[in-house]
Amino acid sequence: MRSFVSFLAGAVTVGAVVAALAVGGLIDDDAPSSSTSAAAPSPPTANNSDDDDKGSAPADISELYKRVSPGVVFIQAGQTGTGSGFVLDDDGHIVTNDHVVEGSNQFQVVIGGNPEPIPARLMGQDPSSDLAVLKVDPGAVKGGLKPLELGDSTTLEPGDQAIAIGSPFGLEGTVTTGIISSLGRTIDSPNCYPIADAVQTDAAINPGNSGGPLLDGNGRVIGVNSQIRSSSNSNSGVGFAVPVSTVKFVVPLIKDGGKVERAYLGVRNGTPPDRSGALVDSVVANGPAAQGGLQPGDKITKIDNKDIKSSEDVSSAVTARKPGEQAKVVVVRGGQERTLTIQLGTRPETQATQNCR
């Protein structure tokens, strides 16, 4: 629970800080890969459903739990850190949060109803999306692995059913239910870059739920539970999950030790009250934006013909591109509109100028 509580404090703080930064123009525009990424590869598992009833309520939550819970994982990271995860495939890959495994090099997991812990190896981490992948020997899992089915977070709507299964406060196999409260939220990652398109839910999420699956009404994974916003470090009905669209992009790249390269603009910006663009507060020295002529005080209104109404829109537009590509950025400067051509760079590992925790 150590690592989650440490990150939770940052997540709670973010509730107050993000609003202030948005007004003050201090939110960096670069965000992790999401469903808008044109470079997103095929999902890491072949059992995705094409059904349209993504939000239909199950006839019986208990039946859904019996079917899905064998694929939910309790994770012991080091001596004191705990969290949750879920089985991705028959090869033994397990998806969890980066902040669950952060700082640890020894892991044991409990899968399904078998109480016997088994060792797991850390295969890959991506702090920018708060995702990580562990792996177990499939032969060590009594009864075999039961991978969960991946859903589609891009088709969700507020009011759709949401179900969380995990180990809050170390209580394994806990199920809570609620709805999708909102979509398109932005939360901070462990390395302080924003995670775009996060799913907000009122299903109870507490310390220890981190890394566990958020499911739709048919038991398909629609997100990875990551943060809560609370003044008491416990559930207040405002929880956030990394969208499964991001899982589908990131996990295939990191599950065998690879890394994710993301496009980088190199500005910090915020959203004006009238949501008429993204106001540039500062430009990273010698970064792509600076070299392309972007200046503090500019208001970004379009990127590659996509209307920009907020800093979140800048994040989505940049993550849809690859490092090295050129982006057409329309700005308003001194009351006049001008178009800049900016060659995007590769995002640094950390955003050292901003402490999000």
C-alpha positions as CSV (number, residue, x, y, z in Angstrom):
1,M,0.0,0.0,0.0
2,R,3.1,2.2,0.5
3,S,3.5,3.2,-3.2
4,F,-0.2,3.9,-3.8
5,V,-0.6,6.1,-0.7
6,S,2.5,8.0,-1.7
7,F,1.0,8.6,-5.2
8,L,-2.4,9.1,-3.7
9,A,-1.2,12.2,-1.9
10,G,-0.2,13.6,-5.2
11,A,-3.5,12.7,-6.8
12,V,-5.4,14.4,-4.0
13,T,-3.2,17.5,-4.4
14,V,-3.8,17.5,-8.1
15,G,-7.5,18.2,-7.4
16,A,-6.6,21.6,-6.2
17,V,-3.4,22.2,-8.3
18,V,-4.7,21.3,-11.7
19,A,-7.5,23.9,-11.5
20,A,-5.0,26.6,-10.5
21,L,-2.5,25.6,-13.2
22,A,-5.2,25.6,-15.9
23,V,-6.2,29.1,-15.0
24,G,-2.5,30.2,-14.6
25,G,-1.5,28.6,-17.9
26,L,1.0,26.2,-16.3
27,I,-0.2,22.8,-17.6
28,D,2.3,21.2,-20.0
29,D,0.7,20.3,-23.4
30,D,2.3,16.9,-23.8
31,A,0.3,13.9,-22.8
32,P,0.5,10.1,-23.0
33,S,-0.7,8.1,-25.9
34,S,-4.4,7.6,-26.1
35,S,-7.2,6.6,-28.5
36,T,-6.4,9.5,-30.7
37,S,-2.9,8.2,-31.5
38,A,-2.7,7.4,-35.2
39,A,0.3,5.1,-34.4
40,A,-1.6,2.9,-32.0
41,P,-0.9,-0.8,-32.8
42,S,-3.3,-3.6,-32.6
43,P,-4.7,-4.5,-29.1
44,P,-2.4,-6.8,-27.1
45,T,-5.1,-9.5,-26.9
46,A,-7.3,-10.9,-29.5
47,N,-10.4,-11.4,-27.4
48,N,-11.9,-7.9,-28.0
49,S,-15.6,-7.9,-28.6
50,D,-17.4,-6.1,-31.4
51,D,-20.6,-6.1,-29.5
52,D,-22.4,-2.7,-29.3
53,D,-23.9,-3.3,-25.8
54,K,-20.9,-2.0,-24.0
55,G,-22.9,-0.4,-21.3
56,S,-25.7,-2.8,-20.7
57,A,-26.2,-3.9,-17.1
58,P,-25.5,-7.5,-16.3
59,A,-28.4,-9.5,-15.0
60,D,-26.5,-10.4,-11.9
61,I,-23.3,-8.7,-10.6
62,S,-22.5,-11.8,-8.6
63,E,-22.4,-13.8,-11.8
64,L,-20.2,-11.3,-13.5
65,Y,-17.9,-11.4,-10.5
66,K,-17.6,-15.2,-10.6
67,R,-16.7,-15.0,-14.3
68,V,-14.2,-12.1,-14.1
69,S,-12.6,-12.3,-10.6
70,P,-10.3,-15.2,-11.5
71,G,-8.5,-12.8,-13.8
72,V,-8.0,-10.1,-11.2
73,V,-4.6,-10.1,-9.4
74,F,-3.4,-9.0,-5.9
75,I,0.2,-7.6,-6.1
76,Q,2.7,-7.5,-3.3
77,A,5.6,-5.2,-4.4
78,G,8.6,-5.4,-2.1
79,Q,7.9,-5.7,1.6
80,T,5.0,-3.3,2.1
81,G,3.6,-2.0,-1.2
82,T,0.4,-3.6,-2.5
83,G,-1.9,-3.1,-5.4
84,S,-4.0,-4.8,-8.0
85,G,-3.8,-5.9,-11.6
86,F,-5.4,-8.1,-14.1
87,V,-4.4,-11.0,-16.4
88,L,-3.9,-9.8,-20.0
89,D,-3.1,-13.0,-21.9
90,D,-2.3,-16.7,-21.7
91,D,1.4,-15.9,-21.7
92,G,1.2,-14.7,-18.1
93,H,1.3,-10.9,-18.6
94,I,-0.3,-8.8,-15.9
95,V,-1.3,-5.2,-16.3
96,T,-1.0,-2.8,-13.3
97,N,-0.1,0.8,-12.5
98,D,3.5,2.0,-12.7
99,H,3.1,3.6,-9.3
100,V,2.3,0.1,-7.8
101,V,5.7,-1.3,-8.9
102,E,7.7,1.9,-8.6
103,G,10.9,1.5,-6.6
104,S,10.5,-2.3,-6.2
105,N,12.3,-5.2,-7.8
106,Q,10.6,-8.2,-6.1
107,F,7.0,-9.1,-6.7
108,Q,4.6,-11.8,-5.7
109,V,1.0,-12.1,-6.9
110,V,-2.1,-13.9,-6.0
111,I,-4.3,-14.7,-8.9
112,G,-8.0,-15.5,-8.7
113,G,-9.2,-17.6,-5.8
114,N,-5.9,-19.4,-5.3
115,P,-4.4,-18.0,-2.1
116,E,-0.9,-19.2,-2.8
117,P,1.4,-16.3,-3.9
118,I,3.7,-16.9,-6.9
119,P,6.6,-14.8,-8.1
120,A,6.3,-12.3,-10.9
121,R,8.9,-10.4,-13.0
122,L,8.7,-6.8,-14.0
123,M,8.7,-6.7,-17.8
124,G,8.1,-3.0,-18.6
125,Q,7.1,0.4,-17.2
126,D,5.7,3.5,-18.7
127,P,5.4,6.3,-16.0
128,S,3.9,8.7,-18.6
129,S,0.7,6.6,-18.7
130,D,1.1,5.1,-15.2
131,L,1.1,1.6,-16.7
132,A,3.4,-1.4,-16.0
133,V,3.5,-5.0,-17.0
134,L,4.4,-8.0,-14.8
135,K,4.7,-11.6,-15.9
136,V,4.2,-15.0,-14.2
137,D,4.9,-18.5,-15.3
138,P,1.6,-19.7,-16.6
139,G,2.4,-23.2,-15.4
140,A,2.6,-21.9,-11.8
141,V,-1.1,-20.8,-11.8
142,K,-3.3,-23.5,-10.5
143,G,-6.4,-23.8,-12.6
144,G,-4.7,-21.9,-15.4
145,L,-4.9,-18.2,-16.4
146,K,-8.2,-16.5,-17.1
147,P,-7.3,-13.4,-19.1
148,L,-9.8,-10.5,-19.0
149,E,-11.4,-9.2,-22.2
150,L,-10.5,-5.7,-23.3
151,G,-13.4,-3.3,-24.0
152,D,-13.6,0.0,-25.8
153,S,-13.2,3.2,-23.8
154,T,-13.8,5.4,-26.8
155,T,-17.5,4.4,-27.0
156,L,-18.3,5.0,-23.3
157,E,-20.9,7.6,-22.2
158,P,-21.6,9.2,-18.9
159,G,-24.1,7.0,-17.0
160,D,-22.8,3.7,-18.4
161,Q,-22.3,1.1,-15.7
162,A,-18.8,0.8,-14.1
163,I,-17.5,-2.1,-11.9
164,A,-14.2,-2.1,-10.1
165,I,-12.5,-5.2,-8.7
166,G,-9.3,-5.1,-6.7
167,S,-7.8,-5.2,-3.3
168,P,-8.6,-1.9,-1.4
169,F,-6.6,-1.7,1.8
170,G,-5.3,-5.2,1.0
171,L,-8.8,-6.7,1.0
172,E,-8.5,-9.1,-2.0
173,G,-11.3,-9.7,-4.4
174,T,-13.4,-6.6,-3.5
175,V,-16.1,-5.6,-6.0
176,T,-17.7,-2.1,-6.1
177,T,-20.2,-0.7,-8.6
178,G,-21.2,2.6,-10.0
179,I,-21.4,4.6,-13.2
180,I,-19.1,6.4,-15.6
181,S,-19.3,9.9,-14.2
182,S,-17.4,11.7,-16.9
183,L,-15.0,11.3,-19.7
184,G,-12.0,13.1,-21.1
185,R,-10.5,14.0,-17.8
186,T,-6.8,14.8,-17.4
187,I,-4.8,13.4,-14.5
188,D,-1.1,13.6,-13.6
189,S,1.3,10.6,-14.2
190,P,4.1,9.6,-11.8
191,N,6.6,11.6,-13.9
192,C,4.3,14.6,-13.9
193,Y,3.1,14.5,-17.5
194,P,-0.7,14.7,-17.9
195,I,-2.6,11.5,-18.8
196,A,-5.3,12.4,-21.3
197,D,-8.8,10.9,-21.7
198,A,-9.0,9.5,-18.2
199,V,-12.3,7.9,-17.2
200,Q,-14.0,9.3,-14.1
201,T,-16.2,7.0,-12.0
202,D,-18.1,7.0,-8.8
203,A,-17.5,3.2,-8.2
204,A,-15.7,3.1,-4.9
205,I,-11.9,3.1,-5.4
206,N,-9.5,3.2,-2.4
207,P,-5.8,2.6,-1.7
208,G,-4.9,-0.8,-3.0
209,N,-7.4,-0.7,-5.9
210,S,-4.6,0.9,-8.0
211,G,-3.8,-1.2,-11.1
212,G,-7.0,-3.2,-10.9
213,P,-9.6,-3.2,-13.8
214,L,-12.5,-0.9,-14.2
215,L,-15.1,-3.0,-16.1
216,D,-18.2,-2.2,-18.2
217,G,-21.5,-4.0,-17.7
218,N,-20.4,-7.0,-19.6
219,G,-17.2,-7.5,-17.6
220,R,-14.8,-6.0,-20.2
221,V,-11.9,-3.9,-19.1
222,I,-12.5,-0.2,-19.9
223,G,-9.8,1.3,-17.7
224,V,-7.1,0.7,-15.1
225,N,-8.0,2.3,-11.7
226,S,-5.3,4.8,-10.9
227,Q,-6.3,7.7,-8.7
228,I,-8.9,9.2,-6.4
229,R,-9.7,12.8,-5.6
230,S,-10.3,13.1,-1.9
231,S,-9.6,15.2,1.2
232,S,-9.5,12.1,3.4
233,N,-7.2,9.8,1.3
234,S,-10.2,7.4,0.8
235,N,-13.1,7.1,-1.5
236,S,-15.2,10.2,-2.1
237,G,-17.0,9.0,-5.2
238,V,-14.5,10.6,-7.6
239,G,-12.1,8.1,-9.0
240,F,-10.1,8.0,-12.2
241,A,-8.9,5.2,-14.5
242,V,-6.4,5.2,-17.3
243,P,-8.5,4.4,-20.4
244,V,-8.2,1.0,-22.0
245,S,-7.4,2.7,-25.3
246,T,-4.1,3.8,-23.7
247,V,-3.6,0.2,-22.5
248,K,-4.0,-1.1,-26.0
249,F,-1.4,1.3,-27.3
250,V,1.2,1.2,-24.5
251,V,1.2,-2.4,-23.3
252,P,2.3,-4.0,-26.6
253,L,5.3,-1.7,-26.6
254,I,6.5,-2.3,-23.0
255,K,5.4,-5.9,-22.2
256,D,8.7,-7.3,-23.5
257,G,11.0,-4.5,-22.2
258,G,10.4,-1.8,-24.9
259,K,9.7,1.9,-24.4
260,V,7.1,4.3,-25.7
261,E,8.3,7.3,-27.7
262,R,6.0,10.3,-27.7
263,A,5.9,13.5,-29.7
264,Y,6.9,16.6,-27.8
265,L,6.0,20.2,-28.4
266,G,7.7,21.8,-25.4
267,V,5.3,24.3,-24.0
268,R,3.4,24.8,-20.9
269,N,-0.1,26.2,-21.5
270,G,-3.5,26.6,-19.9
271,T,-7.2,27.0,-20.8
272,P,-8.8,30.5,-20.8
273,P,-12.2,30.9,-19.2
274,D,-13.9,31.2,-22.5
275,R,-12.2,28.0,-23.8
276,S,-11.2,29.8,-27.0
277,G,-7.8,28.1,-27.3
278,A,-4.8,27.2,-25.3
279,L,-2.7,30.1,-23.8
280,V,1.0,29.5,-23.9
281,D,2.6,30.4,-20.6
282,S,6.2,29.4,-21.3
283,V,8.3,27.7,-24.0
284,V,11.0,25.2,-23.3
285,A,14.4,26.7,-24.3
286,N,15.7,25.3,-27.5
287,G,12.7,22.9,-27.7
288,P,10.5,22.2,-30.7
289,A,8.1,25.0,-30.0
290,A,10.8,27.6,-29.5
291,Q,12.6,26.6,-32.6
292,G,9.3,26.8,-34.5
293,G,8.6,30.3,-33.4
294,L,6.0,29.8,-30.7
295,Q,6.1,32.4,-28.0
296,P,4.7,33.0,-24.5
297,G,1.4,34.8,-24.7
298,D,0.4,33.1,-28.0
299,K,-3.0,31.5,-28.0
300,I,-3.1,28.2,-29.9
301,T,-6.3,27.9,-31.8
302,K,-5.6,25.0,-34.3
303,I,-3.1,22.2,-34.7
304,D,-3.2,20.4,-38.1
305,N,-6.7,21.8,-38.8
306,K,-8.0,20.5,-35.5
307,D,-9.7,23.2,-33.4
308,I,-8.0,23.8,-30.1
309,K,-10.3,25.0,-27.3
310,S,-8.2,23.9,-24.2
311,S,-4.9,22.6,-23.1
312,E,-6.3,19.1,-23.2
313,D,-6.9,19.6,-26.9
314,V,-3.3,20.4,-27.4
315,S,-2.3,17.2,-25.6
316,S,-4.6,15.1,-27.8
317,A,-3.3,16.7,-31.0
318,V,0.4,16.3,-30.1
319,T,0.0,12.6,-29.0
320,A,-1.7,11.9,-32.4
321,R,1.6,12.6,-34.0
322,K,5.0,10.9,-34.0
323,P,8.4,12.4,-33.0
324,G,10.0,14.1,-36.0
325,E,6.8,14.9,-37.8
326,Q,5.8,18.5,-38.6
327,A,2.7,20.1,-37.1
328,K,0.9,23.2,-38.4
329,V,0.1,25.3,-35.4
330,V,-2.2,28.3,-35.8
331,V,-1.8,31.0,-33.1
332,V,-3.2,34.4,-32.3
333,R,-0.5,36.9,-31.4
334,G,-1.2,40.6,-30.9
335,G,-4.7,40.1,-32.3
336,Q,-3.4,38.7,-35.6
337,E,-3.5,35.0,-36.7
338,R,-0.4,33.3,-38.0
339,T,0.5,29.7,-38.9
340,L,3.7,28.1,-37.6
341,T,5.3,24.9,-38.8
342,I,6.9,23.1,-35.9
343,Q,8.9,19.9,-36.1
344,L,7.9,17.8,-33.1
345,G,10.6,16.3,-30.9
346,T,10.8,13.3,-28.6
347,R,9.4,13.8,-25.1
348,P,12.0,13.7,-22.3
349,E,11.7,10.9,-19.7
350,T,10.7,13.3,-16.9
351,Q,9.3,16.8,-16.6
352,A,11.7,18.0,-14.0
353,T,10.4,21.6,-13.9
354,Q,7.0,20.6,-12.4
355,N,6.5,18.7,-9.1
356,C,3.1,17.0,-9.4
357,R,3.3,15.0,-6.2
